[in-house]
Amino acid sequence: NLATGGKKPDITFVFDVDIETSMKRVGNEKDRMESAGREFFNKVRNGYLEIAKSEPERVKVVDSTRSIEEVHKDVVEIVEKLNI
């Protein structure tokens, strides 16, 4: 809040994916973040999901375990509803 002067984006997307799916997608190309471990990623994921619960009008969770086309369709539908 201090860095942004209390301003927040009109919309924030949380592209939610479980750790197992995420690790399968990354494969062997792990960097420092991917090497952080399951506990770290579960805490981060749960933190973002809590933010989404507390601000459902602004923070939209998109199930990103699905295909790129399905995720894209969801994002387009959300944006179109905003009329921006």
N, C-alpha and C positions, 0 to 999 in steps of 0.2 A: 504493500500500500504506500509506503514512504517513497519508493522509487517512481511510482506511477501517479502520485498525487491523488490517490483514491480512485482513479479511473480504471474501469474494467472494460474488456472488449465486449461488443454486443453479443457475440456468440463464441463459444469455445467448444471444440470437438475433442472428446476423449475416445480415441480409437482403441477400444478394449479388446484385449486378447489374453488368454490364459498363458501361463509360463510354458507349458508343454508345447503348445502350438508355436509360440514365439521362438523357442529354442530349435524346433524342427525347421522353421523358416530361416533362421540365422545359419544353421549348419555348423561347419567348422570355422567360419569366419568371425570368431569371437574377439571383440576388443575388450578394453578394460571394463566397460559397463556390462557387457554380456557375461563377463567372468565374475561378477559381483555375487552371484548365488541366488537361489530360489527365495530365501527369506527376504532379502533386500527387494527383489522384484515384487513379491507379494505385498510388502509394506507400501511400496510406491503405488502399485495398482490400487490397493485398498484406499490409499490417501486420495487418489484422483476420483475414485467412485464415491467417496464421502463428500467431496466437494460438489460433485454432480448431484448428489442427493440434496445437498443444502441449497443449491441454486439451479433447480431443474429448468427454469425458464431460459437461463443463459448457457448452461453447460449441458451439452447433448452427448450421450454415450452411444457410440456406434459399435455394434458387434462386428469386430474385425476378424473373427475366425472364419468368415465366409469369403467368397471370391471377391476379387477387386471390383467386378461389375456390380455385385450386390451392395458392397460398401459404397461405391460411387452413387448408386441409385438412392440409397438412404440419405447421403449427404445432400444430393440435389433436392430431394423432397423437403428436407429441413430448411435449406436455404430459400427455396421457393415459398415456403410458408411465411418467411420473414418479410417478404416484399421489399428487399433491399437491392 
